[in-house]
Amino acid sequence: MISEQAWADAELIWDFHQMHHEPRPCSVAVGLGSHDLGVADATVDLYQRGMAPLIVFTGATSPTTRARMPRGEAVHYRERALELGVPPEDVLVEPNARNTGENIRLVRALLEDAGRPIESVLLISKPYEERRAYATARKLWPEVEVISASTPMTLAEYVDSIGDPKLVIDMLVGALQRLQLYPDQGFMVHMPVPAPVLAAYHRLRDKGFTSRLVDTPASQSS
């Protein structure tokens, strides 16, 4: 059972993780692979609304996706896009990336090799990964404009889609920890965390929402 305080803290962090960008036409729409086919659906929706002339899906497999997406996340995303009516020539696949940094680097290289000039990127992720994806892209692809997007939904709707409230809150906490740690490791630009969001993070961490935290010295995660 999730307490009222824990739920309120989770909603605060959920809102912070989203960049609240207004989608607008970009050179390419990049869908970041994950367990969530909703990312593919959101990418196709933006493409069909005229927000990008080209889609790139990126992602290999991971322990959480190997069973559901044995051909790789990007490949399954592309198959979903074709089912939804996107012409095959408008969907490229980057099938090797195993983390967000590789997603960005390998997509950038793919588009350069294809001779596609890119000025702006519509970056589509899970809702709670928007800010992390944005910060990573700003670090590794600084010359392009980055617009973040995801499936519009509330925390309650996302929990319903996953079916495990604790796991979702664990993921929110883990994503926020990475926003604090990864800039110092050169993985992303620094994104200031407001004090109320940081306080919510500490309360949830102290209540045991920790399964998605990365191991780090206590001085770095306190």
Backbone hydrogen bonds in HBPLUS format (Angstrom, degrees):
<---DONOR---> <-ACCEPTOR-->    atom                        ^
c    i                          cat <-CA-CA->   ^        H-A-AA   ^      H-
h    n   atom  resd res      DA  || num        DHA   H-A  angle D-A-AA Bond
n    s   type  num  typ     dist DA aas  dist angle  dist       angle   num
A0007-TRP N   A0003-SER O   2.94 MM   4  6.19 160.3  1.98 152.3 157.9     1
A0008-ALA N   A0004-GLU O   2.93 MM   4  6.11 160.0  1.97 147.0 152.7     2
A0009-ASP N   A0005-GLN O   2.89 MM   4  6.12 157.7  1.94 150.9 157.2     3
A0010-ALA N   A0006-ALA O   2.87 MM   4  6.07 155.7  1.92 146.1 153.2     4
A0011-GLU N   A0007-TRP O   2.89 MM   4  6.15 156.0  1.95 150.9 157.0     5
A0012-LEU N   A0008-ALA O   3.08 MM   4  6.31 151.4  2.16 143.5 150.8     6
A0013-ILE N   A0009-ASP O   3.06 MM   4  6.37 160.2  2.10 151.2 155.7     7
A0014-TRP N   A0010-ALA O   2.80 MM   4  5.96 159.5  1.84 151.2 157.8     8
A0015-ASP N   A0011-GLU O   3.02 MM   4  6.16 161.8  2.05 145.7 149.4     9
A0016-PHE N   A0012-LEU O   3.11 MM   4  6.34 152.6  2.18 141.1 148.9    10
A0017-HIS N   A0013-ILE O   2.93 MM   4  6.16 153.4  2.01 154.3 160.5    11
A0018-GLN N   A0015-ASP O   3.27 MM   3  5.53 146.8  2.39 102.0 111.1    12
A0131-ARG N   A0017-HIS O   2.81 MM 114  5.12 142.8  1.95 156.6 162.0    13
A0026-CYS N   A0051-MET O   2.73 MM  25  5.99 156.1  1.78 151.4 153.0    14
A0027-SER N   A0120-SER O   3.06 MM  93  5.20 130.3  2.32 112.7 125.2    15
A0122-LEU N   A0028-VAL O   2.90 MM  94  6.18 172.7  1.90 163.1 165.4    16
A0029-ALA N   A0054-LEU O   2.90 MM  25  6.23 163.5  1.93 158.1 163.7    17
A0056-VAL N   A0029-ALA O   2.85 MM  27  6.28 154.5  1.91 160.7 165.1    18
A0030-VAL N   A0122-LEU O   2.84 MM  92  6.11 160.4  1.88 155.3 161.4    19
A0124-ILE N   A0030-VAL O   2.82 MM  94  5.99 171.3  1.83 159.8 162.7    20
A0031-GLY N   A0056-VAL O   2.90 MM  25  6.28 153.3  1.97 149.9 158.8    21
A0058-THR N   A0031-GLY O   3.14 MM  27  6.41 159.9  2.18 170.5 169.0    22
A0032-LEU N   A0124-ILE O   2.98 MM  92  6.18 174.6  1.98 170.3 170.0    23
A0033-GLY N   A0058-THR O   2.70 MM  25  5.46 145.7  1.81 168.7 173.2    24
A0039-VAL N   A0036-ASP O   3.17 MM   3  6.01 165.9  2.19 120.3 123.0    25
A0040-ALA N   A0037-LEU O   3.00 MM   3  5.25 121.3  2.36 102.2 115.9    26
A0041-ASP N   A0037-LEU O   3.11 MM   4  6.53 159.2  2.15 150.0 155.8    27
A0042-ALA N   A0038-GLY O   2.87 MM   4  6.04 159.2  1.91 146.6 151.8    28
A0043-THR N   A0039-VAL O   2.97 MM   4  6.14 153.5  2.05 143.7 151.1    29
A0044-VAL N   A0040-ALA O   2.94 MM   4  6.19 162.7  1.97 154.5 158.6    30
A0045-ASP N   A0041-ASP O   2.93 MM   4  6.14 158.8  1.97 148.6 154.8    31
A0046-LEU N   A0042-ALA O   3.08 MM   4  6.32 158.8  2.13 146.0 150.6    32
A0047-TYR N   A0043-THR O   2.96 MM   4  6.23 158.3  2.01 149.3 155.8    33
A0048-GLN N   A0044-VAL O   2.81 MM   4  6.03 165.1  1.83 157.6 161.2    34
A0049-ARG N   A0045-ASP O   2.99 MM   4  6.18 127.2  2.28 137.4 151.2    35
A0049-ARG N   A0046-LEU O   3.21 MM   3  5.01 134.4  2.43  91.2 103.8    36
A0051-MET N   A0046-LEU O   2.96 MM   5  5.38 161.3  2.00 158.5 154.5    37
A0050-GLY N   A0047-TYR O   2.96 MM   3  5.26 158.4  2.01 112.3 116.3    38
A0055-ILE N   A0090-ASP O   2.90 MM  35  6.05 158.8  1.95 152.6 159.8    39
A0092-LEU N   A0055-ILE O   2.83 MM  37  6.17 169.8  1.84 157.8 158.3    40
A0057-PHE N   A0092-LEU O   3.01 MM  35  6.41 162.8  2.04 155.4 154.8    41
A0094-GLU N   A0057-PHE O   2.80 MM  37  6.11 158.6  1.84 164.0 167.8    42
A0059-GLY N   A0094-GLU O   2.93 MM  35  6.41 153.1  2.00 163.3 171.8    43
A0074-ALA N   A0059-GLY O   3.10 MM  15  4.90 170.4  2.11 129.3 128.5    44
A0060-ALA N   A0097-ALA O   2.80 MM  37  5.43 145.2  1.92 164.9 153.5    45
A0073-GLU N   A0060-ALA O   2.67 MM  13  5.47 174.1  1.67 153.2 151.0    46
A0065-THR N   A0062-SER O   2.99 MM   3  5.19 151.3  2.08 109.0 117.9    47
A0066-ARG N   A0062-SER O   2.90 MM   4  5.65 141.4  2.05 168.5 169.8    48
A0069-MET N   A0065-THR O   2.70 MM   4  5.50 156.4  1.75 163.5 169.3    49
A0072-GLY N   A0069-MET O   2.93 MM   3  5.38 162.9  1.96 120.0 124.8    50
A0076-HIS N   A0072-GLY O   3.04 MM   4  6.29 166.1  2.06 157.9 161.5    51
A0077-TYR N   A0073-GLU O   2.87 MM   4  6.08 156.2  1.92 152.4 160.0    52
A0078-ARG N   A0074-ALA O   2.90 MM   4  6.13 157.4  1.95 146.4 152.1    53
A0079-GLU N   A0075-VAL O   2.97 MM   4  6.26 160.1  2.01 149.9 155.3    54
A0080-ARG N   A0076-HIS O   2.98 MM   4  6.22 151.6  2.06 144.6 152.3    55
A0081-ALA N   A0077-TYR O   2.91 MM   4  6.26 153.8  1.98 149.8 157.3    56
A0082-LEU N   A0078-ARG O   2.92 MM   4  6.24 158.6  1.96 156.7 161.7    57
A0083-GLU N   A0079-GLU O   3.02 MM   4  6.26 153.8  2.09 143.6 150.9    58
A0084-LEU N   A0080-ARG O   3.07 MM   4  6.35 139.6  2.24 141.6 152.5    59
A0084-LEU N   A0081-ALA O   3.07 MM   3  5.02 124.4  2.39  92.6 107.1    60
A0086-VAL N   A0081-ALA O   3.08 MM   5  5.59 169.6  2.09 145.1 142.1    61
A0085-GLY N   A0082-LEU O   3.02 MM   3  5.09 161.5  2.05 105.6 110.0    62
A0090-ASP N   A0087-PRO O   2.93 MM   3  5.55 161.7  1.96 122.6 128.8    63
A0091-VAL N   A0088-PRO O   3.21 MM   3  5.59 164.6  2.23 119.1 118.9    64
A0103-ASN N   A0099-ASN O   2.91 MM   4  6.20 152.1  1.99 150.1 159.3    65
A0104-ILE N   A0100-THR O   3.11 MM   4  6.43 160.0  2.15 152.5 154.8    66
A0105-ARG N   A0101-GLY O   2.99 MM   4  6.23 178.5  1.99 157.4 157.9    67
A0106-LEU N   A0102-GLU O   2.88 MM   4  5.68 166.4  1.89 148.7 153.4    68
A0107-VAL N   A0103-ASN O   3.10 MM   4  6.03 154.1  2.17 139.9 147.3    69
A0108-ARG N   A0104-ILE O   2.98 MM   4  6.06 164.0  2.00 152.2 157.1    70
A0109-ALA N   A0105-ARG O   3.03 MM   4  6.27 159.5  2.07 145.0 150.3    71
A0110-LEU N   A0106-LEU O   2.89 MM   4  6.03 156.9  1.94 143.6 150.3    72
A0111-LEU N   A0107-VAL O   2.98 MM   4  6.19 164.8  2.00 157.0 159.3    73
A0112-GLU N   A0108-ARG O   3.00 MM   4  6.21 153.6  2.07 146.8 154.7    74
A0113-ASP N   A0109-ALA O   2.88 MM   4  6.06 162.0  1.91 152.7 157.4    75
A0114-ALA N   A0110-LEU O   2.99 MM   4  6.20 140.6  2.15 139.2 150.3    76
A0116-ARG N   A0111-LEU O   3.01 MM   5  5.38 164.9  2.03 162.5 160.1    77
A0115-GLY N   A0112-GLU O   3.03 MM   3  5.09 154.7  2.10 101.9 109.8    78
A0145-GLU N   A0119-GLU O   3.03 MM  26  6.41 165.5  2.05 143.5 143.1    79
A0121-VAL N   A0145-GLU O   2.74 MM  24  6.14 156.3  1.80 163.4 171.0    80
A0147-ILE N   A0121-VAL O   2.86 MM  26  6.17 167.8  1.87 168.0 169.6    81
A0123-LEU N   A0147-ILE O   2.76 MM  24  5.95 155.2  1.82 155.0 163.4    82
A0149-ALA N   A0123-LEU O   2.91 MM  26  5.99 142.0  2.06 157.9 150.7    83
A0125-SER N   A0149-ALA O   3.13 MM  24  6.59 154.8  2.19 156.7 158.7    84
A0129-GLU N   A0126-LYS O   2.93 MM   3  5.28 161.3  1.97 117.5 123.4    85
A0133-ALA N   A0129-GLU O   2.90 MM   4  5.98 165.8  1.92 158.0 162.2    86
A0134-TYR N   A0130-GLU O   2.88 MM   4  6.07 161.9  1.92 153.6 159.2    87
A0135-ALA N   A0131-ARG O   2.91 MM   4  6.07 165.9  1.92 150.5 154.1    88
A0136-THR N   A0132-ARG O   3.00 MM   4  6.18 151.5  2.09 145.2 152.9    89
A0137-ALA N   A0133-ALA O   2.95 MM   4  6.18 163.1  1.98 152.5 156.8    90
A0138-ARG N   A0134-TYR O   2.92 MM   4  6.15 158.6  1.96 153.9 159.9    91
A0139-LYS N   A0135-ALA O   3.27 MM   4  6.39 139.5  2.44 133.1 142.4    92
A0189-VAL N   A0135-ALA O   3.09 MM  54  5.13 163.6  2.12 124.0 124.6    93
A0139-LYS N   A0136-THR O   3.16 MM   3  5.21 128.0  2.45  95.8 109.1    94
A0140-LEU N   A0136-THR O   3.00 MM   4  6.23 161.9  2.03 154.6 159.2    95
A0141-TRP N   A0137-ALA O   2.75 MM   4  5.26 143.9  1.88 148.2 152.1    96
A0144-VAL N   A0141-TRP O   3.32 MM   3  6.21 173.9  2.33 126.8 128.6    97
A0158-TYR N   A0154-THR O   3.00 MM   4  6.30 154.2  2.07 147.0 154.3    98
A0159-VAL N   A0155-LEU O   2.85 MM   4  6.10 164.1  1.87 158.3 162.4    99
A0160-ASP N   A0156-ALA O   2.97 MM   4  6.18 157.5  2.03 145.2 151.4   100
A0161-SER N   A0157-GLU O   3.04 MM   4  6.30 146.8  2.15 140.5 149.2   101
A0161-SER N   A0158-TYR O   3.05 MM   3  5.03 117.0  2.46  93.1 108.7   102
A0162-ILE N   A0158-TYR O   3.02 MM   4  6.32 142.4  2.16 148.4 158.5   103
A0162-ILE N   A0159-VAL O   3.18 MM   3  5.15 126.1  2.49  95.1 108.6   104
A0163-GLY N   A0159-VAL O   2.63 MM   4  5.67 164.0  1.66 159.0 164.6   105
A0168-VAL N   A0164-ASP O   3.12 MM   4  6.42 162.1  2.15 158.6 163.7   106
A0169-ILE N   A0165-PRO O   3.03 MM   4  6.30 164.6  2.05 154.8 158.4   107
A0170-ASP N   A0166-LYS O   2.80 MM   4  6.03 159.1  1.84 153.4 160.0   108
A0171-MET N   A0167-LEU O   2.94 MM   4  6.22 149.5  2.04 146.5 154.3   109
A0172-LEU N   A0168-VAL O   2.97 MM   4  6.34 151.1  2.06 148.2 156.3   110
A0173-VAL N   A0169-ILE O   2.94 MM   4  6.20 163.4  1.97 155.8 159.4   111
A0174-GLY N   A0170-ASP O   2.87 MM   4  6.08 161.1  1.91 148.5 154.3   112
A0175-ALA N   A0171-MET O   2.92 MM   4  6.04 159.0  1.97 147.2 152.3   113
A0176-LEU N   A0172-LEU O   3.09 MM   4  6.32 151.7  2.17 143.2 150.6   114
A0177-GLN N   A0173-VAL O   2.96 MM   4  6.25 154.6  2.02 151.6 158.7   115
A0178-ARG N   A0174-GLY O   3.13 MM   4  6.39 159.1  2.17 147.8 152.5   116
A0179-LEU N   A0175-ALA O   3.14 MM   4  6.45 145.9  2.26 139.8 148.7   117
A0180-GLN N   A0176-LEU O   3.28 MM   4  6.60 137.8  2.47 140.9 151.0   118
A0180-GLN N   A0177-GLN O   3.01 MM   3  5.24 132.6  2.24 100.8 113.9   119
A0181-LEU N   A0177-GLN O   2.99 MM   4  6.28 148.6  2.09 149.1 158.8   120
A0182-TYR N   A0178-ARG O   2.88 MM   4  5.46 164.7  1.90 146.1 151.2   121
A0185-GLN N   A0182-TYR O   2.98 MM   3  4.97 138.4  2.16  99.9 112.5   122
A0187-PHE N   A0182-TYR O   3.09 MM   5  5.30 158.5  2.14 151.0 146.0   123
A0186-GLY N   A0183-PRO O   3.06 MM   3  5.15 162.4  2.09 107.2 111.7   124
A0197-VAL N   A0194-PRO O   3.05 MM   3  5.42 121.6  2.40 108.5 122.8   125
A0198-LEU N   A0194-PRO O   2.97 MM   4  6.27 160.0  2.01 157.5 164.1   126
A0199-ALA N   A0195-ALA O   2.89 MM   4  6.08 156.3  1.95 152.5 158.7   127
A0200-ALA N   A0196-PRO O   3.03 MM   4  6.21 152.7  2.11 139.0 146.1   128
A0201-TYR N   A0197-VAL O   2.94 MM   4  6.21 153.9  2.01 147.1 154.3   129
A0202-HIS N   A0198-LEU O   3.02 MM   4  6.34 160.2  2.06 150.5 154.7   130
A0203-ARG N   A0199-ALA O   3.01 MM   4  6.29 158.7  2.06 149.1 154.7   131
A0204-LEU N   A0200-ALA O   3.00 MM   4  6.22 165.0  2.03 152.5 156.2   132
A0205-ARG N   A0201-TYR O   2.86 MM   4  6.04 161.7  1.89 153.1 159.0   133
A0206-ASP N   A0202-HIS O   2.90 MM   4  5.98 160.7  1.93 147.0 152.4   134
A0207-LYS N   A0203-ARG O   3.01 MM   4  6.19 129.3  2.28 137.3 150.5   135
A0207-LYS N   A0204-LEU O   3.15 MM   3  4.99 132.4  2.39  91.8 105.0   136
A0209-PHE N   A0204-LEU O   3.10 MM   5  5.64 165.2  2.12 153.2 150.2   137
A0208-GLY N   A0205-ARG O   3.07 MM   3  5.35 161.0  2.11 108.2 113.2   138
A0213-LEU N   A0210-THR O   3.15 MM   3  5.41 169.2  2.16 118.3 118.5   139
A0220-GLN N   A0217-PRO O   2.80 MM   3  5.52 150.4  1.89 122.6 131.1   140
A0221-SER N   A0218-ALA O   3.26 MM   3  5.32 134.1  2.48  98.0 109.7   141
